[in-house]
Amino acid sequence: MLVLPGGGFHAVATDLEGTEICDWVIQQGMTCVVLKYRTPQVWPRKNGKQQRPKVLLGLEDAQRAMSLLRERASTYGIDPHKIGVIGFSAGAYLAANMSNTEERTYPVADAADRQSPRPDFAIIAYTARMLDNSKGKNNLELQTWVKISPKAPPTLIIHAMNDSVDDIRQPMAYALALNDVGVPVDMRLYAKGGHAFGMRPTTDPITTEWPGQVKQWLQNIGML
């Protein structure tokens, strides 16, 4: 499993949403890789509204990592058809982009870049920058830069209803868009947990329950 930590709009959080996640993944009998992708990257503004950069540096890094894992699968002793991604916050945004993008914005460098960069499954935890929140409270339209592909892999979305950083409508909009094109999508929503809850236990049930939900889902889709 490829782990994309959060904080990537500023600086990657490699422990809370990186190495600590890998510790759990390895305990489940899976191979785990944490990606330290390029950050920060300025998002330009047009008419006062934030725009997605034409080239996402973090996405390039994530695609390259996925391709390398597939190319070297026999070396690492992994199944090249069971390599998924889990992303948190900014990392979740990259995971969603990986799911819906096959093209690369960098030149093909070697045989690895001829492998598919799309993950075989995606876990999206408290995602950001998906919803067009300029159209009213109950709008669930995605930002114009969010592209949805019917080839996206099975997706599990995890979010807390009281997340004050990334509104619950962010993952709801993404889930509905995936469902509309026939992509299998599951959601696990909790009343409390806030943002960036990671895997460190707190009094909120989400912090101790979501790993078990992930394990069950991976078993359900035949990836574990």
C-alpha positions in Angstrom: 0.0 0.0 0.0 1.2 3.5 -0.9 0.7 6.0 1.9 0.2 9.7 1.0 0.5 11.7 4.3 -1.5 14.9 4.8 -0.1 18.4 5.3 1.0 18.4 1.7 -0.4 21.9 0.9 2.2 23.1 3.4 4.6 20.3 4.5 4.1 16.5 4.6 3.2 15.0 8.0 5.4 11.8 7.8 4.6 10.4 11.2 0.9 10.8 12.2 -0.3 10.0 8.7 2.8 8.2 7.4 5.0 5.9 9.4 2.3 5.3 12.0 -0.1 4.2 9.3 2.6 1.9 7.8 3.1 0.2 11.2 -0.6 -0.8 11.1 -0.5 -1.8 7.4 2.5 -4.1 8.0 0.7 -5.7 10.9 -2.1 -6.7 8.4 0.5 -8.6 6.4 0.8 -6.0 3.6 3.8 -4.2 2.2 3.8 -0.4 2.9 5.6 2.5 1.4 5.3 6.2 2.6 5.7 8.8 -0.1 7.4 12.1 0.7 6.1 14.1 -2.2 7.1 17.6 -3.3 5.5 20.4 -1.3 4.4 23.1 -0.9 3.0 24.2 -4.3 1.3 27.5 -4.8 -2.2 27.4 -6.1 -2.8 30.5 -8.3 -5.8 32.7 -8.0 -8.0 34.0 -10.9 -10.6 36.6 -10.2 -10.1 36.0 -6.5 -10.8 32.3 -6.8 -8.2 29.6 -6.2 -7.2 27.5 -9.2 -5.6 24.1 -9.5 -2.0 24.3 -10.9 -1.7 22.9 -14.4 0.9 20.5 -13.1 0.5 18.9 -9.7 4.1 18.1 -8.5 2.8 15.7 -5.8 0.7 13.8 -8.4 3.8 13.3 -10.5 5.6 11.9 -7.5 2.7 9.6 -6.6 2.4 8.3 -10.2 6.1 7.6 -10.4 6.0 5.8 -7.1 3.1 3.6 -8.1 4.8 2.8 -11.4 8.0 1.9 -9.7 6.2 -0.4 -7.3 4.5 -2.2 -10.2 7.7 -2.5 -12.2 9.6 -3.9 -9.2 6.8 -6.0 -7.8 8.7 -9.3 -8.1 11.7 -7.8 -6.3 9.5 -6.6 -3.5 7.4 -9.8 -3.4 4.1 -8.0 -4.0 1.2 -8.5 -6.4 1.3 -5.8 -9.0 -2.5 -6.0 -9.3 -3.1 -5.4 -5.6 -1.3 -2.1 -5.0 -3.6 0.5 -3.5 -3.2 4.0 -2.0 -4.4 5.6 1.2 -4.3 9.4 1.5 -5.0 11.9 4.2 -6.2 15.5 3.6 -3.9 16.9 1.0 -2.6 13.3 0.5 -6.2 12.2 0.0 -6.6 14.8 -2.7 -3.6 13.3 -4.5 -5.0 9.8 -4.0 -8.3 10.9 -5.7 -6.3 12.4 -8.5 -4.3 9.2 -9.0 -7.6 7.3 -9.1 -9.0 9.4 -11.9 -5.8 10.1 -14.0 -3.9 7.8 -16.3 -1.9 10.5 -18.1 1.3 11.9 -16.8 2.6 15.4 -17.0 6.2 14.4 -17.1 8.1 12.6 -19.9 8.4 8.8 -19.8 11.8 8.1 -18.4 12.0 4.3 -18.4 10.1 1.0 -18.4 8.5 1.8 -15.0 6.7 4.8 -16.6 4.9 2.4 -19.0 3.2 0.8 -16.1 -0.2 2.0 -15.0 0.0 4.8 -12.3 -3.6 4.2 -11.3 -4.0 2.3 -7.9 -6.0 -0.9 -7.6 -8.0 0.6 -4.6 -8.1 3.9 -2.9 -8.8 5.0 0.7 -9.6 8.7 1.0 -9.4 10.1 4.5 -10.7 13.7 5.1 -10.2 14.9 1.6 -9.9 18.6 0.5 -10.3 20.8 -2.5 -13.0 18.8 -4.2 -16.2 20.7 -3.6 -17.2 23.9 -5.4 -18.3 25.7 -2.2 -19.2 29.0 -4.0 -22.7 27.8 -4.9 -24.4 27.5 -1.6 -24.5 25.3 1.5 -26.4 22.4 0.0 -24.6 22.3 -3.4 -22.6 19.1 -4.1 -20.9 20.1 -7.3 -17.3 19.4 -7.7 -14.7 22.0 -8.6 -14.2 22.3 -12.4 -10.7 20.9 -12.2 -11.9 17.6 -10.6 -12.1 14.9 -13.2 -14.0 11.7 -12.6 -13.1 8.5 -14.5 -15.3 5.4 -14.7 -11.9 3.5 -14.5 -11.3 4.8 -11.0 -10.7 1.9 -8.6 -13.0 0.8 -5.7 -12.8 3.6 -3.1 -13.4 3.9 0.6 -14.0 7.3 2.1 -13.5 8.1 5.8 -14.6 11.4 7.3 -15.8 13.1 10.5 -19.0 15.1 10.4 -17.5 17.8 12.6 -14.4 18.3 10.5 -13.9 22.1 10.6 -11.1 22.1 8.0 -12.7 20.0 5.2 -16.4 20.1 5.2 -18.3 16.8 5.1 -19.7 17.9 1.7 -16.2 17.5 0.2 -16.2 13.7 0.4 -20.0 13.5 -0.2 -19.6 15.3 -3.5 -16.8 13.0 -4.5 -18.6 9.9 -3.5 -21.7 10.8 -5.5 -19.6 11.7 -8.6 -17.9 8.3 -8.4 -21.2 6.5 -8.0 -22.6 8.3 -11.0 -20.0 6.8 -13.3 -20.3 3.3 -11.8 -17.3 3.2 -9.5 -17.8 1.2 -6.3 -17.6 3.5 -3.4 -18.1 3.0 0.4 -18.3 5.7 3.0 -17.6 5.5 6.8 -18.8 8.7 8.5 -18.5 9.5 12.2 -20.1 12.2 14.2 -16.9 13.3 15.9 -13.2 13.2 15.1 -12.4 16.5 13.6 -9.6 16.8 11.1 -6.2 14.9 10.9 -7.2 12.3 13.5 -4.8 9.8 12.1 -4.6 6.5 14.1 -3.7 7.9 17.6 -6.5 6.8 20.0 -8.7 9.6 21.4 -12.1 9.6 23.1 -13.7 9.8 19.7 -14.6 6.3 18.4 -13.4 7.1 14.9 -9.7 6.9 15.9 -9.9 3.3 17.1 -12.6 2.0 14.7 -11.6 3.2 11.3 -8.6 0.8 10.9 -10.9 -2.1 11.4 -13.3 -0.7 8.9 -10.4 -0.5 6.4 -9.4 -4.1 7.0 -12.9 -5.3 6.5 -13.3 -3.3 3.3 -10.1 -4.6 1.9 -11.3 -8.2 2.6 -14.6 -7.4 1.0 -13.0 -6.3 -2.3 -10.5 -9.1 -2.3 -7.4 -7.1 -1.6 -6.6 -8.7 1.7 
